[in-house]
Amino acid sequence: MIKKILITGGAGFIGINLAYSLLNNKDNFVIIYDNLSRKGSEKNIKWILSSGFKNIEFIKGDIRDYTKLKKSVKEYDCIYHLAAQVAVTKSVENPIEDFEINAQGTLYLLEAVRKNSPEAVFVFSSTNKVYGELLHLKLKEQETRYSLIGKNGIDENENLDFHSPYGNSKGTADQYIRDYYRIYGLKTVVFRQSCIFGPHQHGNTDQGWVAHFIIKTLNNEGITIYGDGKQVRDILDVSDLIRAYNLSVKNIEKVKGNIFNIGGGIDNTFSLLEFINFLEKETEKKIKYKFSDWRPGDQKIFISNNAKLKKELGWFPKISKEQGTKALIEWIKANYKDIE
Ligand SMILES: NC(=O)c1ccc[n+]([C@@H]2O[C@H](COP(=O)([O-])OP(=O)(O)OC[C@H]3O[C@@H](n4cnc5c(N)ncnc54)[C@H](O)[C@@H]3O)[C@@H](O)[C@H]2O)c1
Protein backbone atom coordinates (compact mmCIF):
# COMPACT_ATOMS: atom_id res chain seq x y z
CA MET A 1 0.00 0.00 0.00
CA ILE A 2 1.33 3.43 -0.95
CA LYS A 3 1.52 5.85 1.96
CA LYS A 4 0.43 9.40 1.11
CA ILE A 5 2.37 12.01 3.03
CA LEU A 6 1.99 15.78 3.11
CA ILE A 7 4.81 18.06 4.27
CA THR A 8 3.94 21.73 4.69
CA GLY A 9 7.10 23.81 4.56
CA GLY A 10 8.67 20.81 2.82
CA ALA A 11 11.04 23.00 0.79
CA GLY A 12 12.64 24.38 3.94
CA PHE A 13 15.66 23.02 5.76
CA ILE A 14 14.00 20.38 7.94
CA GLY A 15 11.28 19.69 5.37
CA ILE A 16 13.65 18.91 2.51
CA ASN A 17 15.71 16.53 4.65
CA LEU A 18 12.51 14.83 5.79
CA ALA A 19 11.16 14.62 2.22
CA TYR A 20 14.43 13.13 0.97
CA SER A 21 14.46 10.42 3.62
CA LEU A 22 10.80 9.53 2.96
CA LEU A 23 11.22 9.53 -0.83
CA ASN A 24 13.88 6.87 -0.63
CA ASN A 25 11.12 4.45 0.30
CA LYS A 26 9.14 3.72 -2.90
CA ASP A 27 6.06 2.93 -0.84
CA ASN A 28 5.78 6.59 0.10
CA PHE A 29 4.25 9.32 -2.06
CA VAL A 30 5.28 12.75 -0.81
CA ILE A 31 3.45 16.01 -1.46
CA ILE A 32 5.30 19.20 -0.55
CA TYR A 33 3.20 22.31 0.12
CA ASP A 34 5.32 25.45 0.40
CA ASN A 35 5.16 29.07 -0.78
CA LEU A 36 8.98 29.20 -1.18
CA SER A 37 9.17 32.43 0.82
CA ARG A 38 12.32 31.38 2.68
CA LYS A 39 15.55 32.27 0.90
CA GLY A 40 17.09 28.91 -0.05
CA SER A 41 13.78 27.04 -0.36
CA GLU A 42 13.68 27.51 -4.13
CA LYS A 43 17.14 25.97 -4.34
CA ASN A 44 16.03 23.08 -2.11
CA ILE A 45 12.92 22.32 -4.16
CA LYS A 46 14.84 22.43 -7.46
CA TRP A 47 17.35 20.01 -5.99
CA ILE A 48 14.77 17.48 -4.85
CA LEU A 49 12.65 17.72 -8.00
CA SER A 50 15.75 17.01 -10.10
CA SER A 51 16.89 14.10 -7.92
CA GLY A 52 15.05 11.53 -10.04
CA PHE A 53 12.21 10.67 -7.67
CA LYS A 54 8.90 9.73 -9.30
CA ASN A 55 6.96 9.63 -6.03
CA ILE A 56 6.85 13.39 -5.39
CA GLU A 57 4.51 16.29 -6.10
CA PHE A 58 5.08 19.94 -5.37
CA ILE A 59 2.23 22.36 -4.66
CA LYS A 60 3.27 25.99 -4.51
CA GLY A 61 0.84 27.27 -1.92
CA ASP A 62 0.51 29.48 1.10
CA ILE A 63 -0.61 28.13 4.45
CA ARG A 64 -2.78 31.26 4.79
CA ASP A 65 -4.75 30.32 1.65
CA TYR A 66 -7.55 28.31 3.25
CA THR A 67 -9.28 27.53 -0.05
CA LYS A 68 -6.14 26.08 -1.61
CA LEU A 69 -5.24 24.28 1.57
CA LYS A 70 -8.66 22.58 1.76
CA LYS A 71 -8.27 21.45 -1.86
CA SER A 72 -4.75 20.15 -1.17
CA VAL A 73 -5.64 18.21 1.97
CA LYS A 74 -7.12 14.96 0.78
CA GLU A 75 -6.88 11.62 2.52
CA TYR A 76 -3.33 11.43 3.81
CA ASP A 77 -1.69 8.82 5.99
CA CYS A 78 0.60 11.34 7.52
CA ILE A 79 0.97 15.13 7.68
CA TYR A 80 4.08 16.93 8.86
CA HIS A 81 3.36 20.60 9.56
CA LEU A 82 6.63 22.50 9.22
CA ALA A 83 5.62 25.64 7.28
CA ALA A 84 6.25 28.68 9.41
CA GLN A 85 7.61 32.15 9.77
CA VAL A 86 10.69 30.99 11.66
CA ALA A 87 12.54 34.08 12.91
CA VAL A 88 11.98 35.86 16.23
CA THR A 89 13.42 39.05 14.70
CA LYS A 90 10.94 39.04 11.79
CA SER A 91 8.08 38.33 14.19
CA VAL A 92 8.97 41.47 16.14
CA GLU A 93 9.05 43.50 12.89
CA ASN A 94 5.74 42.12 11.64
CA PRO A 95 3.72 40.38 14.37
CA ILE A 96 0.50 40.25 12.36
CA GLU A 97 2.07 38.40 9.46
CA ASP A 98 3.82 36.09 11.92
CA PHE A 99 0.50 35.34 13.63
CA GLU A 100 -1.30 34.78 10.34
CA ILE A 101 1.28 32.24 9.16
CA ASN A 102 2.06 30.41 12.38
CA ALA A 103 -1.15 30.53 14.38
CA GLN A 104 -3.96 31.11 11.89
CA GLY A 105 -2.28 29.04 9.17
CA THR A 106 -2.02 26.14 11.60
CA LEU A 107 -5.69 26.45 12.51
CA TYR A 108 -6.61 26.43 8.81
CA LEU A 109 -4.57 23.27 8.35
CA LEU A 110 -6.13 21.60 11.40
CA GLU A 111 -9.60 22.38 10.09
CA ALA A 112 -8.74 21.06 6.63
CA VAL A 113 -7.39 17.88 8.22
CA ARG A 114 -10.37 17.48 10.55
CA LYS A 115 -12.74 17.75 7.58
CA ASN A 116 -10.82 15.92 4.86
CA SER A 117 -8.29 13.61 6.50
CA PRO A 118 -9.19 12.97 10.14
CA GLU A 119 -7.34 9.64 10.28
CA ALA A 120 -3.96 11.14 9.34
CA VAL A 121 -1.08 11.19 11.79
CA PHE A 122 -0.25 14.86 12.38
CA VAL A 123 3.32 15.77 13.40
CA PHE A 124 4.11 19.37 14.35
CA SER A 125 7.46 21.11 14.70
CA SER A 126 7.03 23.41 17.68
CA THR A 127 9.84 25.19 19.50
CA ASN A 128 11.52 25.51 22.88
CA LYS A 129 10.67 29.23 22.63
CA VAL A 130 7.27 28.37 24.12
CA TYR A 131 9.05 28.24 27.50
CA GLY A 132 10.12 31.89 27.31
CA GLU A 133 13.23 33.40 28.77
CA LEU A 134 13.39 30.98 31.75
CA LEU A 135 14.58 33.70 34.10
CA HIS A 136 13.92 31.58 37.19
CA LEU A 137 16.67 29.06 36.32
CA LYS A 138 19.69 29.07 38.58
CA LEU A 139 22.73 29.72 36.42
CA LYS A 140 26.44 29.93 36.95
CA GLU A 141 28.41 32.31 34.74
CA GLN A 142 31.68 30.81 33.64
CA GLU A 143 34.42 32.10 31.37
CA THR A 144 32.86 30.98 28.08
CA ARG A 145 29.33 29.90 29.02
CA TYR A 146 26.40 29.85 31.39
CA SER A 147 25.71 26.55 33.08
CA LEU A 148 22.60 25.22 34.78
CA ILE A 149 22.71 24.58 38.50
CA GLY A 150 20.85 21.51 39.75
CA LYS A 151 19.15 20.56 36.48
CA ASN A 152 20.02 18.42 33.45
CA GLY A 153 17.75 20.32 31.14
CA ILE A 154 14.21 21.51 30.55
CA ASP A 155 11.45 18.92 30.43
CA GLU A 156 7.84 19.10 29.27
CA ASN A 157 6.58 20.06 32.75
CA GLU A 158 8.18 23.48 32.44
CA ASN A 159 5.56 26.28 32.50
CA LEU A 160 4.57 27.76 29.18
CA ASP A 161 5.61 31.41 28.99
CA PHE A 162 5.27 32.60 25.40
CA HIS A 163 7.77 35.40 24.83
CA SER A 164 8.11 37.32 21.54
CA PRO A 165 5.46 37.25 18.81
CA TYR A 166 7.13 34.10 17.41
CA GLY A 167 6.89 32.40 20.82
CA ASN A 168 3.21 33.40 20.97
CA SER A 169 2.28 32.30 17.46
CA LYS A 170 4.11 28.96 17.62
CA GLY A 171 2.85 28.40 21.15
CA THR A 172 -0.71 29.06 20.01
CA ALA A 173 -0.28 26.51 17.23
CA ASP A 174 1.29 24.03 19.67
CA GLN A 175 -1.71 24.30 22.02
CA TYR A 176 -4.31 24.13 19.23
CA ILE A 177 -2.69 20.98 17.91
CA ARG A 178 -2.74 19.35 21.32
CA ASP A 179 -6.35 20.37 21.72
CA TYR A 180 -7.42 18.98 18.33
CA TYR A 181 -6.34 15.62 19.77
CA ARG A 182 -8.53 16.11 22.84
CA ILE A 183 -11.57 17.69 21.19
CA TYR A 184 -11.61 16.04 17.75
CA GLY A 185 -9.43 12.97 18.25
CA LEU A 186 -6.80 13.91 15.64
CA LYS A 187 -3.66 11.80 16.02
CA THR A 188 -1.27 14.62 16.81
CA VAL A 189 2.28 14.71 18.15
CA VAL A 190 4.10 17.96 19.01
CA PHE A 191 7.89 18.26 19.08
CA ARG A 192 9.28 21.28 20.94
CA GLN A 193 12.58 21.55 19.14
CA SER A 194 15.87 23.06 20.25
CA CYS A 195 18.35 24.27 17.58
CA ILE A 196 18.39 21.86 14.66
CA PHE A 197 21.21 21.90 12.12
CA GLY A 198 22.29 20.00 9.02
CA PRO A 199 22.56 20.03 5.22
CA HIS A 200 20.28 22.33 3.18
CA GLN A 201 20.12 24.80 6.05
CA HIS A 202 20.45 28.27 4.57
CA GLY A 203 21.14 29.98 7.88
CA ASN A 204 21.10 33.75 8.10
CA THR A 205 21.44 36.37 10.79
CA ASP A 206 17.77 35.91 11.75
CA GLN A 207 17.61 32.12 12.04
CA GLY A 208 19.74 29.01 11.69
CA TRP A 209 22.78 30.27 13.61
CA VAL A 210 24.94 27.12 13.27
CA ALA A 211 24.86 27.22 9.47
CA HIS A 212 25.04 31.03 9.49
CA PHE A 213 28.26 31.05 11.56
CA ILE A 214 29.81 28.43 9.24
CA ILE A 215 28.85 30.31 6.05
CA LYS A 216 30.22 33.59 7.41
CA THR A 217 33.45 31.93 8.53
CA LEU A 218 34.07 30.18 5.23
CA ASN A 219 33.36 33.47 3.45
CA ASN A 220 35.86 35.31 5.67
CA GLU A 221 33.09 37.59 6.88
CA GLY A 222 32.52 38.85 10.41
CA ILE A 223 29.86 37.57 12.81
CA THR A 224 27.61 39.63 15.08
CA ILE A 225 26.87 38.06 18.45
CA TYR A 226 23.66 39.28 20.08
CA GLY A 227 24.26 39.23 23.84
CA ASP A 228 27.50 38.21 25.51
CA GLY A 229 28.10 35.01 23.52
CA LYS A 230 27.96 32.87 26.64
CA GLN A 231 24.40 31.74 25.86
CA VAL A 232 24.23 27.96 25.59
CA ARG A 233 22.23 25.94 23.10
CA ASP A 234 21.83 22.21 22.71
CA ILE A 235 22.07 21.39 19.04
CA LEU A 236 20.63 18.40 17.20
CA ASP A 237 21.46 16.94 13.81
CA VAL A 238 18.43 16.96 11.53
CA SER A 239 18.70 13.21 10.85
CA ASP A 240 18.22 12.54 14.57
CA LEU A 241 15.12 14.73 14.55
CA ILE A 242 13.73 12.84 11.56
CA ARG A 243 14.34 9.54 13.35
CA ALA A 244 12.22 10.80 16.24
CA TYR A 245 9.44 11.92 13.84
CA ASN A 246 9.46 8.45 12.24
CA LEU A 247 9.37 6.67 15.58
CA SER A 248 6.39 8.74 16.68
CA VAL A 249 4.51 7.93 13.47
CA LYS A 250 5.24 4.20 13.83
CA ASN A 251 4.06 4.26 17.46
CA ILE A 252 1.22 6.71 17.03
CA GLU A 253 -1.33 4.75 19.04
CA LYS A 254 1.01 4.95 22.01
CA VAL A 255 2.07 8.60 21.71
CA LYS A 256 -0.86 10.44 20.10
CA GLY A 257 -1.75 13.60 21.98
CA ASN A 258 1.77 13.85 23.39
CA ILE A 259 4.22 16.71 23.46
CA PHE A 260 7.97 16.02 23.48
CA ASN A 261 10.95 18.26 24.05
CA ILE A 262 13.74 17.35 21.64
CA GLY A 263 17.29 18.59 21.26
CA GLY A 264 20.90 17.56 21.43
CA GLY A 265 20.59 17.36 25.20
CA ILE A 266 23.20 17.82 27.87
CA ASP A 267 25.99 16.11 25.87
CA ASN A 268 25.59 18.31 22.80
CA THR A 269 25.80 21.91 23.88
CA PHE A 270 27.85 24.86 22.67
CA SER A 271 27.91 28.44 23.80
CA LEU A 272 28.27 30.83 20.87
CA LEU A 273 31.82 31.67 21.97
CA GLU A 274 32.68 27.98 22.21
CA PHE A 275 31.25 27.31 18.76
CA ILE A 276 33.35 30.13 17.31
CA ASN A 277 36.41 28.61 18.95
CA PHE A 278 35.53 25.17 17.56
CA LEU A 279 34.99 26.64 14.08
CA GLU A 280 38.33 28.45 14.14
CA LYS A 281 40.07 25.15 14.82
CA GLU A 282 38.08 23.20 12.24
CA THR A 283 38.43 25.73 9.43
CA GLU A 284 41.84 27.08 10.42
CA LYS A 285 40.46 30.60 10.02
CA LYS A 286 40.49 33.52 12.42
CA ILE A 287 36.91 34.70 12.97
CA LYS A 288 36.16 38.39 13.43
CA TYR A 289 33.17 38.99 15.67
CA LYS A 290 31.46 41.88 17.43
CA PHE A 291 28.79 42.12 20.10
CA SER A 292 25.36 43.71 19.92
CA ASP A 293 22.32 43.93 22.25
CA TRP A 294 20.51 40.81 23.44
CA ARG A 295 17.52 39.87 21.33
CA PRO A 296 14.03 39.81 22.88
CA GLY A 297 13.25 36.65 24.83
CA ASP A 298 16.68 35.13 24.13
CA GLN A 299 17.34 32.40 26.66
CA LYS A 300 20.73 32.48 28.41
CA ILE A 301 20.62 28.72 28.31
CA PHE A 302 18.43 26.09 26.77
CA ILE A 303 19.13 22.40 27.07
CA SER A 304 16.40 19.92 26.27
CA ASN A 305 15.77 17.13 28.73
CA ASN A 306 15.03 14.27 26.33
CA ALA A 307 14.05 11.75 29.02
CA LYS A 308 10.39 11.48 27.96
CA LEU A 309 11.36 10.64 24.37
CA LYS A 310 13.81 8.05 25.60
CA LYS A 311 11.21 6.48 27.88
CA GLU A 312 8.34 6.46 25.37
CA LEU A 313 10.17 5.79 22.10
CA GLY A 314 13.68 4.70 23.06
CA TRP A 315 15.04 7.78 21.24
CA PHE A 316 18.28 9.57 22.01
CA PRO A 317 20.63 11.62 19.80
CA LYS A 318 23.08 9.44 17.86
CA ILE A 319 25.10 12.11 16.09
CA SER A 320 27.42 14.15 18.27
CA LYS A 321 27.70 17.91 17.96
CA GLU A 322 31.26 17.57 16.58
CA GLN A 323 30.38 14.86 14.04
CA GLY A 324 27.29 16.73 12.80
CA THR A 325 28.82 20.17 12.54
CA LYS A 326 31.95 18.87 10.77
CA ALA A 327 29.66 17.25 8.18
CA LEU A 328 27.77 20.54 7.80
CA ILE A 329 31.02 22.43 7.19
CA GLU A 330 31.79 20.00 4.36
CA TRP A 331 28.27 20.29 2.92
CA ILE A 332 28.46 24.10 2.90
CA LYS A 333 31.91 24.04 1.27
CA ALA A 334 30.55 21.78 -1.47
CA ASN A 335 27.27 23.59 -2.04
CA TYR A 336 27.90 27.31 -1.69
CA LYS A 337 29.47 28.60 -4.89
CA ASP A 338 30.53 31.90 -3.36
CA ILE A 339 32.73 30.17 -0.82
CA GLU A 340 36.39 29.86 -1.70
N1 LIG B 1 15.55 24.89 12.53
C1 LIG B 1 15.39 24.97 13.84
O1 LIG B 1 16.38 25.05 14.59
C2 LIG B 1 14.02 24.93 14.45
C3 LIG B 1 13.90 24.96 15.85
C4 LIG B 1 12.63 24.93 16.42
C5 LIG B 1 11.51 24.86 15.61
N2 LIG B 1 11.64 24.86 14.25
C6 LIG B 1 10.43 24.76 13.44
O2 LIG B 1 10.63 23.78 12.44
C7 LIG B 1 9.91 24.14 11.25
C8 LIG B 1 10.83 24.09 10.04
O3 LIG B 1 11.90 24.99 10.27
P1 LIG B 1 13.13 25.14 9.28
O4 LIG B 1 14.34 25.38 10.10
O5 LIG B 1 13.11 24.04 8.30
O6 LIG B 1 12.77 26.53 8.59
P2 LIG B 1 12.74 26.95 7.04
O7 LIG B 1 12.50 28.41 7.02
O8 LIG B 1 13.92 26.42 6.34
O9 LIG B 1 11.44 26.16 6.52
C9 LIG B 1 10.13 26.69 6.61
C10 LIG B 1 9.47 26.56 5.25
O10 LIG B 1 8.14 27.09 5.35
C11 LIG B 1 7.89 27.83 4.18
N3 LIG B 1 6.86 28.85 4.48
C12 LIG B 1 7.03 30.00 5.19
N4 LIG B 1 5.87 30.68 5.21
C13 LIG B 1 4.97 29.94 4.52
C14 LIG B 1 3.61 30.13 4.19
N5 LIG B 1 2.96 31.24 4.56
N6 LIG B 1 2.98 29.18 3.47
C15 LIG B 1 3.65 28.06 3.04
N7 LIG B 1 4.94 27.84 3.30
C16 LIG B 1 5.60 28.77 4.04
C17 LIG B 1 9.21 28.45 3.78
O11 LIG B 1 9.27 28.80 2.40
C18 LIG B 1 10.19 27.33 4.14
O12 LIG B 1 10.43 26.50 3.03
C19 LIG B 1 9.30 25.51 11.52
O13 LIG B 1 7.96 25.32 11.89
C20 LIG B 1 10.10 26.05 12.70
O14 LIG B 1 9.33 26.92 13.50
C21 LIG B 1 12.87 24.90 13.66
The ligand as an SDF file (V2000), in Angstrom:
LIG
                    3D

 44 48  0  0  0  0  0  0  0  0999 V2000
   15.5490   24.8880   12.5340 N   0  0  0  0  0  0  0  0  0  0  0  0
   15.3900   24.9650   13.8420 C   0  0  0  0  0  0  0  0  0  0  0  0
   16.3750   25.0470   14.5930 O   0  0  0  0  0  0  0  0  0  0  0  0
   14.0190   24.9330   14.4510 C   0  0  0  0  0  0  0  0  0  0  0  0
   13.9000   24.9570   15.8520 C   0  0  0  0  0  0  0  0  0  0  0  0
   12.6340   24.9300   16.4240 C   0  0  0  0  0  0  0  0  0  0  0  0
   11.5110   24.8590   15.6100 C   0  0  0  0  0  0  0  0  0  0  0  0
   11.6370   24.8550   14.2530 N   0  0  0  0  0  0  0  0  0  0  0  0
   10.4280   24.7590   13.4410 C   0  0  0  0  0  0  0  0  0  0  0  0
   10.6330   23.7810   12.4370 O   0  0  0  0  0  0  0  0  0  0  0  0
    9.9100   24.1420   11.2500 C   0  0  0  0  0  0  0  0  0  0  0  0
   10.8290   24.0900   10.0450 C   0  0  0  0  0  0  0  0  0  0  0  0
   11.9050   24.9920   10.2750 O   0  0  0  0  0  0  0  0  0  0  0  0
   13.1330   25.1390    9.2830 P   0  0  0  0  0  0  0  0  0  0  0  0
   14.3380   25.3780   10.0980 O   0  0  0  0  0  0  0  0  0  0  0  0
   13.1100   24.0370    8.2960 O   0  0  0  0  0  0  0  0  0  0  0  0
   12.7740   26.5260    8.5940 O   0  0  0  0  0  0  0  0  0  0  0  0
   12.7350   26.9510    7.0430 P   0  0  0  0  0  0  0  0  0  0  0  0
   12.4990   28.4120    7.0190 O   0  0  0  0  0  0  0  0  0  0  0  0
   13.9250   26.4190    6.3370 O   0  0  0  0  0  0  0  0  0  0  0  0
   11.4390   26.1640    6.5170 O   0  0  0  0  0  0  0  0  0  0  0  0
   10.1340   26.6880    6.6130 C   0  0  0  0  0  0  0  0  0  0  0  0
    9.4680   26.5570    5.2510 C   0  0  0  0  0  0  0  0  0  0  0  0
    8.1410   27.0900    5.3540 O   0  0  0  0  0  0  0  0  0  0  0  0
    7.8870   27.8330    4.1790 C   0  0  0  0  0  0  0  0  0  0  0  0
    6.8630   28.8450    4.4780 N   0  0  0  0  0  0  0  0  0  0  0  0
    7.0250   29.9960    5.1870 C   0  0  0  0  0  0  0  0  0  0  0  0
    5.8730   30.6830    5.2120 N   0  0  0  0  0  0  0  0  0  0  0  0
    4.9740   29.9440    4.5190 C   0  0  0  0  0  0  0  0  0  0  0  0
    3.6060   30.1340    4.1880 C   0  0  0  0  0  0  0  0  0  0  0  0
    2.9590   31.2390    4.5630 N   0  0  0  0  0  0  0  0  0  0  0  0
    2.9780   29.1780    3.4660 N   0  0  0  0  0  0  0  0  0  0  0  0
    3.6470   28.0640    3.0380 C   0  0  0  0  0  0  0  0  0  0  0  0
    4.9440   27.8380    3.3040 N   0  0  0  0  0  0  0  0  0  0  0  0
    5.5960   28.7740    4.0430 C   0  0  0  0  0  0  0  0  0  0  0  0
    9.2140   28.4490    3.7770 C   0  0  0  0  0  0  0  0  0  0  0  0
    9.2730   28.7960    2.4040 O   0  0  0  0  0  0  0  0  0  0  0  0
   10.1860   27.3250    4.1390 C   0  0  0  0  0  0  0  0  0  0  0  0
   10.4340   26.4960    3.0330 O   0  0  0  0  0  0  0  0  0  0  0  0
    9.3050   25.5100   11.5240 C   0  0  0  0  0  0  0  0  0  0  0  0
    7.9570   25.3170   11.8920 O   0  0  0  0  0  0  0  0  0  0  0  0
   10.0990   26.0490   12.7040 C   0  0  0  0  0  0  0  0  0  0  0  0
    9.3290   26.9180   13.5040 O   0  0  0  0  0  0  0  0  0  0  0  0
   12.8670   24.8960   13.6580 C   0  0  0  0  0  0  0  0  0  0  0  0
  1  2  1  0
  2  3  2  0
  2  4  1  0
  4  5  1  0
  4 44  2  0
  5  6  2  0
  6  7  1  0
  7  8  2  0
  8  9  1  0
  8 44  1  0
  9 10  1  0
  9 42  1  0
 10 11  1  0
 11 12  1  0
 11 40  1  0
 12 13  1  0
 13 14  1  0
 14 15  2  0
 14 16  1  0
 14 17  1  0
 17 18  1  0
 18 19  2  0
 18 20  1  0
 18 21  1  0
 21 22  1  0
 22 23  1  0
 23 24  1  0
 23 38  1  0
 24 25  1  0
 25 26  1  0
 25 36  1  0
 26 27  1  0
 26 35  1  0
 27 28  2  0
 28 29  1  0
 29 30  1  0
 29 35  2  0
 30 31  1  0
 30 32  2  0
 32 33  1  0
 33 34  2  0
 34 35  1  0
 36 37  1  0
 36 38  1  0
 38 39  1  0
 40 41  1  0
 40 42  1  0
 42 43  1  0
M  CHG  2   8   1  16  -1
M  END
$$$$
